[in-house]
Structure formats: structure tokens, C-alpha cells
């Protein structure tokens, strides 16, 4: 009977886990488990911007590139810049320049009620012409195919935390430690084996 109860407990846990990982995670942080082996995501915090049955995508918030927007904008647009934001590496997948910001009227999609994503060039022209824009600008993104993110979550590669706009725009050097504190001591002092996931930059 004891073994039967344990089997039922494990089955119930797997069902609860499946429900949890199938939740739409737009507007959530993915926090890399400290022992995650993939160098593309070591000690990263990813903001999920899209998640559906076909997969998920997001941007890494704490990988500044030491490059200013003014250094590349002339090759992309003739619209004058009103700001000169630092660029961040959004992930290992190449894609159009993207901006995370707080202006609903210039949004391509909504992440949180007060946080938006824009990639369309005319919207970026309008955003970057502003001198006082609160914004993060990303080159590249992180992407997951169908069920890939769910599998990584089940493998223990990520912790999940609801995102907050103030945290998105906080100091990127302090971001990982800050969200780890919110998750709890388990992420800082993990007592489980390393999360071993396939290292495949083309899949992320």
C-alpha cells in the first residue's frame, strides 16, 4: 500500500506540474537555475513576451552589450534620435531590433498592463525620437519551439516569477540577485543535481 500511495503522489505531482508549466507565461520572468549549463543563459533573467501552443519567446534582461543605440541607428533609419539607450543582447536568435517600453500607443503587443513590446520600424522611429523615453532596446531574442519551454521547466532549468515593470527597468547588474531573493533561498543554495539541458543556440 505504501508503494501505491507513493506512485499516486508522484502521478498527482506530475499532473500539477503539467498544469503549472502549461500556463501562459507572458509577463513572467524566467530565472536560470544557478547550475544551468547552457552558456547562453547562465545567470540570466528572461522576460517572456510571447507564449502559445507553437512555442515561446522573450528577451534576456541582464546582458548589456556595451553598445549605444546611436552606434547602429544610422544603418537602420534616417529618423533622428532623441535618446541614446544602451543595447542589450536579447538572446542567441537573430531578429529585428526590439524595444520594451511603457507607451501603449506605440505597442505591437502587451506584456503587462503598463509594459509593451515594439519591433515594427515606424513604431521604433517614434519611440527613439523621444528624449525622455523609459525603454530597453534588444538585439536578438530567446525562442523556444513547441513544448520546448515546458520541457525545460519540468527539467528544473528555470524558476518562474511574475514580472514587474520597475524590475524590468532596474539595474541589470543587480537583477539576477534581486529576483533570486524574491524566489527564495532555494535558488541561491540549490540542493539538487545540476540542470542538464541540451546546449543548442539554434533552438533558443
DOMILO-753462 format. One record per residue: residue number from 1; y, z, x of N, C-alpha, C in turn. Coordinates in nm, 3 decimals. Example, Ala and Ser with C-alpha at 12.3 -4.5 7.8 and 13.67 -1.06 7.14 Angstrom:
<pts>
PT  num      npy      npz      npx     capy     capz     capx      cpy      cpz      cpx
PT    1   -0.569    0.780    1.319   -0.450    0.780    1.230   -0.330    0.780    1.320
PT    2   -0.225    0.708    1.285   -0.106    0.714    1.367    0.003    0.787    1.290
</pts>
This chain:
<pts>
PT  num      npy      npz      npx     capy     capz     capx      cpy      cpz      cpx
PT    1   -0.120    0.000    0.082    0.000    0.000    0.000    0.126    0.000    0.086
PT    2    0.119    0.071    0.197    0.236    0.078    0.284    0.273   -0.060    0.335
PT    3    0.171   -0.136    0.380    0.198   -0.270    0.431    0.252   -0.359    0.321
PT    4    0.201   -0.341    0.198    0.251   -0.420    0.086    0.397   -0.392    0.058
PT    5    0.438   -0.265    0.065    0.578   -0.230    0.044    0.665   -0.289    0.153
PT    6    0.617   -0.285    0.278    0.695   -0.341    0.388    0.715   -0.490    0.370
PT    7    0.608   -0.559    0.326    0.619   -0.703    0.304    0.718   -0.732    0.194
PT    8    0.714   -0.651    0.086    0.809   -0.671   -0.023    0.951   -0.644    0.022
PT    9    0.969   -0.540    0.105    1.101   -0.509    0.158    1.155   -0.624    0.241
PT   10    1.068   -0.681    0.326    1.113   -0.793    0.410    1.149   -0.913    0.323
PT   11    1.068   -0.938    0.219    1.096   -1.050    0.130    1.229   -1.031    0.059
PT   12    1.253   -0.909    0.012    1.379   -0.880   -0.057    1.497   -0.897    0.037
PT   13    1.478   -0.852    0.163    1.587   -0.866    0.261    1.619   -1.012    0.287
PT   14    1.513   -1.095    0.300    1.535   -1.237    0.325    1.609   -1.301    0.208
PT   15    1.576   -1.260    0.085    1.644   -1.316   -0.031    1.791   -1.276   -0.031
PT   16    1.819   -1.150    0.001    1.958   -1.105    0.008    2.034   -1.180    0.117
PT   17    1.967   -1.201    0.231    2.030   -1.273    0.341    2.061   -1.415    0.301
PT   18    1.966   -1.480    0.231    1.987   -1.618    0.187    2.107   -1.628    0.096
PT   19    2.120   -1.530    0.004    2.235   -1.530   -0.086    2.364   -1.514   -0.006
PT   20    2.358   -1.422    0.093    2.479   -1.396    0.172    2.523   -1.519    0.250
PT   21    2.432   -1.586    0.318    2.472   -1.695    0.405    2.508   -1.821    0.327
PT   22    2.465   -1.832    0.199    2.500   -1.948    0.121    2.639   -1.937    0.059
PT   23    2.703   -1.821    0.072    2.837   -1.803    0.020    2.933   -1.899    0.089
PT   24    3.027   -1.953    0.011    3.129   -2.039    0.070    3.217   -1.955    0.163
PT   25    3.223   -1.993    0.289    3.291   -1.911    0.389    3.430   -1.962    0.426
PT   26    3.485   -2.055    0.349    3.624   -2.095    0.373    3.713   -1.971    0.365
PT   27    3.802   -1.957    0.462    3.887   -1.839    0.465    3.822   -1.717    0.526
PT   28    3.715   -1.738    0.603    3.649   -1.629    0.674    3.650   -1.656    0.824
PT   29    3.643   -1.548    0.900    3.624   -1.558    1.045    3.475   -1.557    1.076
PT   30    3.434   -1.642    1.168    3.305   -1.629    1.234    3.332   -1.568    1.371
PT   31    3.266   -1.458    1.401    3.286   -1.388    1.527    3.158   -1.399    1.607
PT   32    3.167   -1.461    1.723    3.048   -1.484    1.804    2.984   -1.352    1.847
PT   33    2.854   -1.340    1.821    2.780   -1.223    1.869    2.797   -1.218    2.022
PT   34    2.823   -1.101    2.080    2.856   -1.093    2.223    2.756   -1.159    2.316
PT   35    2.629   -1.168    2.274    2.529   -1.227    2.362    2.496   -1.371    2.324
PT   36    2.577   -1.430    2.240    2.558   -1.571    2.206    2.566   -1.655    2.333
PT   37    2.466   -1.738    2.357    2.452   -1.807    2.484    2.530   -1.938    2.495
PT   38    2.571   -1.995    2.383    2.641   -2.124    2.385    2.780   -2.107    2.447
PT   39    2.808   -2.171    2.562    2.938   -2.153    2.627    3.055   -2.206    2.545
PT   40    3.028   -2.297    2.452    3.136   -2.348    2.367    3.193   -2.240    2.275
PT   41    3.114   -2.135    2.251    3.157   -2.035    2.153    3.150   -1.892    2.206
PT   42    3.141   -1.875    2.337    3.132   -1.741    2.393    3.259   -1.661    2.363
PT   43    3.242   -1.547    2.296    3.351   -1.456    2.261    3.462   -1.528    2.184
PT   44    3.422   -1.613    2.093    3.521   -1.686    2.012    3.530   -1.629    1.872
PT   45    3.643   -1.659    1.809    3.666   -1.632    1.668    3.700   -1.766    1.603
PT   46    3.619   -1.806    1.506    3.636   -1.934    1.439    3.685   -1.910    1.297
PT   47    3.788   -1.982    1.257    3.835   -1.979    1.119    3.771   -2.094    1.044
PT   48    3.693   -2.064    0.941    3.626   -2.168    0.864    3.726   -2.231    0.768
PT   49    3.740   -2.363    0.776    3.836   -2.437    0.694    3.769   -2.524    0.589
PT   50    3.639   -2.549    0.604    3.564   -2.627    0.506    3.419   -2.582    0.508
PT   51    3.358   -2.571    0.389    3.219   -2.530    0.381    3.163   -2.575    0.246
PT   52    3.064   -2.662    0.251    2.999   -2.709    0.129    2.854   -2.741    0.160
PT   53    2.786   -2.806    0.066    2.644   -2.834    0.083    2.616   -2.928    0.199
PT   54    2.715   -3.005    0.242    2.695   -3.100    0.351    2.719   -3.040    0.488
PT   55    2.775   -2.921    0.493    2.799   -2.857    0.622    2.927   -2.775    0.621
PT   56    2.977   -2.746    0.738    3.096   -2.662    0.752    3.177   -2.706    0.873
PT   57    3.304   -2.670    0.873    3.389   -2.696    0.988    3.495   -2.588    0.998
PT   58    3.550   -2.574    1.117    3.653   -2.474    1.139    3.718   -2.496    1.274
PT   59    3.805   -2.404    1.311    3.875   -2.413    1.439    3.865   -2.281    1.513
PT   60    3.849   -2.289    1.645    3.847   -2.171    1.730    3.990   -2.122    1.747
PT   61    4.013   -1.994    1.722    4.149   -1.940    1.724    4.192   -1.884    1.858
PT   62    4.099   -1.862    1.949    4.135   -1.792    2.073    4.100   -1.871    2.199
PT   63    4.124   -2.003    2.194    4.106   -2.087    2.312    4.233   -2.168    2.339
PT   64    4.342   -2.102    2.383    4.464   -2.177    2.416    4.439   -2.270    2.534
PT   65    4.507   -2.386    2.532    4.483   -2.491    2.631    4.588   -2.495    2.743
PT   66    4.690   -2.410    2.735    4.797   -2.414    2.834    4.865   -2.551    2.835
PT   67    4.875   -2.612    2.717    4.942   -2.740    2.698    5.037   -2.724    2.580
PT   68    5.158   -2.778    2.592    5.255   -2.771    2.484    5.250   -2.898    2.400
PT   69    5.285   -2.884    2.273    5.287   -2.999    2.182    5.377   -3.110    2.235
PT   70    5.487   -3.074    2.299    5.580   -3.175    2.350    5.518   -3.264    2.457
PT   71    5.412   -3.216    2.522    5.348   -3.295    2.628    5.264   -3.409    2.574
PT   72    5.225   -3.403    2.447    5.141   -3.509    2.391    5.202   -3.580    2.271
PT   73    5.305   -3.520    2.211    5.355   -3.571    2.084    5.413   -3.712    2.096
PT   74    5.475   -3.744    2.208    5.533   -3.877    2.225    5.430   -3.988    2.219
PT   75    5.306   -3.957    2.250    5.199   -4.056    2.242    5.142   -4.070    2.101
PT   76    5.182   -3.981    2.012    5.125   -3.979    1.878    5.225   -4.018    1.769
PT   77    5.352   -3.990    1.792    5.451   -4.011    1.686    5.589   -4.030    1.746
PT   78    5.674   -4.100    1.672    5.814   -4.118    1.712    5.905   -4.017    1.644
PT   79    5.850   -3.930    1.561    5.929   -3.829    1.493    5.970   -3.721    1.592
PT   80    6.100   -3.687    1.598    6.145   -3.584    1.692    6.082   -3.448    1.659
PT   81    6.055   -3.371    1.763    6.001   -3.237    1.747    6.112   -3.136    1.726
PT   82    6.091   -3.046    1.632    6.180   -2.933    1.616    6.120   -2.807    1.673
PT   83    5.993   -2.813    1.711    5.920   -2.698    1.764    5.837   -2.745    1.884
PT   84    5.787   -2.651    1.958    5.704   -2.687    2.073    5.590   -2.586    2.086
PT   85    5.496   -2.594    1.994    5.386   -2.498    1.990    5.285   -2.524    2.102
PT   86    5.216   -2.418    2.138    5.104   -2.429    2.230    4.986   -2.492    2.158
PT   87    4.908   -2.574    2.229    4.788   -2.633    2.172    4.668   -2.542    2.197
PT   88    4.576   -2.541    2.100    4.452   -2.467    2.111    4.334   -2.563    2.104
PT   89    4.227   -2.530    2.175    4.103   -2.606    2.164    4.031   -2.559    2.038
PT   90    4.031   -2.645    1.935    3.972   -2.606    1.808    3.821   -2.605    1.809
PT   91    3.760   -2.677    1.904    3.615   -2.684    1.912    3.572   -2.804    1.993
PT   92    3.441   -2.817    2.016    3.390   -2.924    2.103    3.382   -3.061    2.039
PT   93    3.408   -3.071    1.907    3.402   -3.201    1.841    3.541   -3.264    1.842
PT   94    3.550   -3.388    1.886    3.678   -3.456    1.887    3.722   -3.488    1.745
PT   95    3.850   -3.480    1.721    3.905   -3.509    1.590    4.055   -3.519    1.597
PT   96    4.120   -3.548    1.484    4.266   -3.559    1.483    4.332   -3.424    1.508
PT   97    4.455   -3.429    1.554    4.534   -3.307    1.569    4.541   -3.237    1.433
PT   98    4.529   -3.105    1.433    4.531   -3.029    1.309    4.627   -2.912    1.322
PT   99    4.687   -2.874    1.210    4.779   -2.762    1.207    4.737   -2.663    1.099
PT  100    4.738   -2.535    1.133    4.720   -2.426    1.037    4.858   -2.364    1.017
PT  101    4.901   -2.350    0.891    5.040   -2.309    0.865    5.049   -2.242    0.728
PT  102    5.172   -2.210    0.686    5.193   -2.135    0.562    5.275   -2.210    0.457
PT  103    5.288   -2.342    0.470    5.369   -2.421    0.378    5.280   -2.498    0.280
PT  104    5.273   -2.451    0.156    5.184   -2.512    0.058    5.220   -2.657    0.031
PT  105    5.349   -2.690    0.036    5.392   -2.826    0.003    5.350   -2.928    0.108
PT  106    5.307   -2.884    0.225    5.262   -2.976    0.330    5.113   -2.961    0.357
PT  107    5.038   -2.909    0.261    4.896   -2.880    0.282    4.807   -2.998    0.249
PT  108    4.708   -3.022    0.333    4.597   -3.111    0.298    4.487   -3.033    0.228
PT  109    4.470   -2.907    0.265    4.371   -2.822    0.199    4.414   -2.676    0.214
PT  110    4.359   -2.592    0.126    4.393   -2.449    0.123    4.281   -2.368    0.186
PT  111    4.319   -2.278    0.276    4.223   -2.189    0.341    4.227   -2.051    0.276
PT  112    4.348   -1.997    0.262    4.376   -1.873    0.191    4.495   -1.900    0.100
PT  113    4.525   -1.813    0.005    4.639   -1.839   -0.083    4.770   -1.866   -0.010
PT  114    4.784   -1.812    0.110    4.907   -1.833    0.187    4.882   -1.899    0.322
PT  115    4.770   -1.970    0.334    4.735   -2.033    0.461    4.672   -2.170    0.434
PT  116    4.719   -2.272    0.508    4.682   -2.409    0.476    4.649   -2.490    0.602
PT  117    4.576   -2.599    0.580    4.538   -2.690    0.687    4.601   -2.826    0.662
PT  118    4.654   -2.889    0.768    4.706   -3.025    0.759    4.658   -3.106    0.878
PT  119    4.613   -3.228    0.850    4.574   -3.321    0.956    4.638   -3.458    0.935
PT  120    4.687   -3.486    0.814    4.746   -3.617    0.785    4.877   -3.631    0.860
PT  121    4.898   -3.747    0.924    5.008   -3.763    1.018    5.147   -3.742    0.956
PT  122    5.170   -3.791    0.834    5.302   -3.772    0.775    5.332   -3.624    0.749
PT  123    5.228   -3.549    0.715    5.248   -3.404    0.696    5.277   -3.336    0.829
PT  124    5.207   -3.376    0.933    5.234   -3.318    1.066    5.375   -3.354    1.112
PT  125    5.419   -3.476    1.085    5.557   -3.515    1.120    5.657   -3.420    1.056
PT  126    5.637   -3.389    0.928    5.728   -3.300    0.858    5.720   -3.158    0.912
PT  127    5.598   -3.111    0.937    5.581   -2.975    0.987    5.643   -2.956    1.124
PT  128    5.617   -3.049    1.214    5.661   -3.033    1.352    5.809   -3.062    1.371
PT  129    5.874   -3.116    1.269    6.019   -3.135    1.275    6.094   -3.005    1.248
PT  130    6.022   -2.903    1.201    6.084   -2.774    1.169    6.094   -2.687    1.293
PT  131    6.205   -2.616    1.302    6.229   -2.536    1.422    6.172   -2.395    1.414
PT  132    6.148   -2.346    1.292    6.103   -2.207    1.275    5.967   -2.200    1.207
PT  133    5.883   -2.297    1.234    5.752   -2.306    1.168    5.652   -2.210    1.231
PT  134    5.590   -2.125    1.146    5.477   -2.043    1.191    5.353   -2.130    1.181
PT  135    5.291   -2.156    1.295    5.189   -2.261    1.298    5.097   -2.242    1.417
PT  136    4.971   -2.289    1.402    4.879   -2.305    1.513    4.835   -2.451    1.514
PT  137    4.836   -2.511    1.632    4.803   -2.654    1.645    4.675   -2.667    1.727
PT  138    4.582   -2.749    1.678    4.448   -2.757    1.737    4.411   -2.900    1.772
PT  139    4.348   -2.913    1.887    4.285   -3.038    1.927    4.134   -3.016    1.923
PT  140    4.065   -3.096    1.842    3.921   -3.078    1.826    3.889   -2.973    1.722
PT  141    3.761   -2.965    1.685    3.719   -2.868    1.585    3.572   -2.834    1.607
PT  142    3.527   -2.731    1.538    3.386   -2.693    1.538    3.323   -2.741    1.408
PT  143    3.207   -2.805    1.417    3.143   -2.859    1.298    2.995   -2.826    1.294
PT  144    2.945   -2.806    1.174    2.803   -2.777    1.150    2.749   -2.872    1.044
PT  145    2.631   -2.928    1.066    2.568   -3.013    0.969    2.505   -2.933    0.856
PT  146    2.439   -3.001    0.768    2.376   -2.938    0.652    2.281   -2.825    0.694
PT  147    2.307   -2.705    0.644    2.226   -2.584    0.668    2.235   -2.532    0.810
PT  148    2.306   -2.599    0.900    2.309   -2.554    1.039    2.377   -2.418    1.054
PT  149    2.492   -2.402    0.989    2.561   -2.274    0.999    2.479   -2.163    0.935
PT  150    2.418   -2.191    0.821    2.333   -2.092    0.756    2.220   -2.047    0.848
PT  151    2.161   -2.142    0.919    2.052   -2.107    1.012    2.104   -2.021    1.127
PT  152    2.222   -2.052    1.178    2.279   -1.974    1.287    2.313   -1.832    1.241
PT  153    2.360   -1.820    1.118    2.388   -1.687    1.064    2.260   -1.605    1.050
PT  154    2.156   -1.668    1.002    2.029   -1.598    0.988    1.972   -1.558    1.123
PT  155    2.000   -1.638    1.227    1.953   -1.607    1.361    2.033   -1.496    1.427
PT  156    2.141   -1.456    1.365    2.222   -1.346    1.418    2.326   -1.389    1.519
PT  157    2.361   -1.518    1.520    2.457   -1.566    1.618    2.602   -1.536    1.585
PT  158    2.630   -1.504    1.458    2.769   -1.483    1.415    2.780   -1.359    1.325
PT  159    2.895   -1.294    1.334    2.935   -1.195    1.235    3.041   -1.261    1.147
PT  160    3.049   -1.219    1.022    3.142   -1.278    0.926    3.240   -1.172    0.879
PT  161    3.367   -1.211    0.872    3.473   -1.119    0.829    3.576   -1.198    0.750
PT  162    3.620   -1.149    0.634    3.727   -1.218    0.563    3.851   -1.231    0.651
PT  163    3.909   -1.349    0.651    4.025   -1.374    0.736    4.152   -1.319    0.673
PT  164    4.250   -1.288    0.758    4.383   -1.250    0.714    4.484   -1.337    0.787
PT  165    4.586   -1.380    0.717    4.684   -1.471    0.776    4.752   -1.408    0.896
PT  166    4.788   -1.281    0.888    4.855   -1.215    1.001    4.767   -1.216    1.125
PT  167    4.636   -1.201    1.107    4.545   -1.202    1.221    4.535   -1.342    1.281
PT  168    4.536   -1.444    1.198    4.530   -1.583    1.247    4.643   -1.611    1.345
PT  169    4.762   -1.557    1.316    4.879   -1.584    1.399    4.905   -1.475    1.504
PT  170    4.808   -1.386    1.522    4.825   -1.282    1.621    4.799   -1.331    1.763
PT  171    4.808   -1.238    1.857    4.788   -1.270    1.999    4.645   -1.318    2.020
PT  172    4.625   -1.443    2.067    4.488   -1.493    2.085    4.410   -1.417    2.190
PT  173    4.478   -1.359    2.289    4.408   -1.284    2.393    4.348   -1.153    2.340
PT  174    4.405   -1.102    2.233    4.357   -0.976    2.177    4.271   -0.996    2.053
PT  175    4.257   -1.121    2.009    4.195   -1.148    1.880    4.049   -1.104    1.875
PT  176    3.969   -1.138    1.975    3.826   -1.107    1.970    3.803   -0.957    1.961
PT  177    3.872   -0.881    2.045    3.857   -0.736    2.041    3.903   -0.677    1.909
PT  178    4.009   -0.732    1.853    4.062   -0.680    1.727    3.964   -0.699    1.613
PT  179    3.909   -0.820    1.600    3.817   -0.843    1.489    3.683   -0.772    1.512
PT  180    3.645   -0.755    1.639    3.523   -0.678    1.667    3.539   -0.534    1.619
PT  181    3.655   -0.477    1.636    3.680   -0.341    1.589    3.669   -0.334    1.438
PT  182    3.714   -0.441    1.370    3.706   -0.442    1.224    3.560   -0.451    1.178
PT  183    3.481   -0.529    1.248    3.340   -0.542    1.211    3.267   -0.411    1.235
PT  184    3.299   -0.344    1.346    3.236   -0.216    1.376    3.174   -0.214    1.513
PT  185    3.126   -0.098    1.552    3.075   -0.079    1.687    2.949   -0.160    1.713
PT  186    2.881   -0.206    1.608    2.758   -0.281    1.628    2.779   -0.410    1.703
PT  187    2.894   -0.472    1.687    2.920   -0.597    1.758    2.957   -0.572    1.903
PT  188    3.019   -0.457    1.929    3.061   -0.427    2.065    2.945   -0.373    2.150
PT  189    2.851   -0.303    2.084    2.738   -0.245    2.154    2.609   -0.285    2.083
PT  190    2.577   -0.413    2.085    2.461   -0.460    2.010    2.332   -0.403    2.066
PT  191    2.243   -0.366    1.977    2.115   -0.312    2.019    2.000   -0.404    1.987
PT  192    2.029   -0.534    1.988    1.924   -0.630    1.955    1.917   -0.735    2.064
PT  193    1.810   -0.813    2.070    1.796   -0.916    2.173    1.908   -1.019    2.165
PT  194    1.933   -1.092    2.274    2.037   -1.194    2.272    2.013   -1.298    2.164
PT  195    2.123   -1.347    2.105    2.111   -1.455    2.008    2.096   -1.585    2.083
PT  196    1.979   -1.644    2.076    1.950   -1.767    2.148    1.953   -1.882    2.049
PT  197    2.057   -1.961    2.055    2.072   -2.077    1.967    2.079   -2.202    2.052
PT  198    2.040   -2.317    1.998    2.045   -2.441    2.076    2.186   -2.471    2.123
PT  199    2.201   -2.503    2.251    2.329   -2.543    2.304    2.342   -2.693    2.287
PT  200    2.415   -2.736    2.186    2.426   -2.878    2.154    2.568   -2.906    2.109
PT  201    2.660   -2.933    2.203    2.800   -2.954    2.167    2.819   -3.063    2.064
PT  202    2.731   -3.164    2.061    2.748   -3.272    1.964    2.720   -3.225    1.823
PT  203    2.648   -3.114    1.809    2.616   -3.061    1.676    2.719   -2.963    1.628
PT  204    2.811   -2.923    1.712    2.916   -2.828    1.673    3.052   -2.890    1.693
</pts>
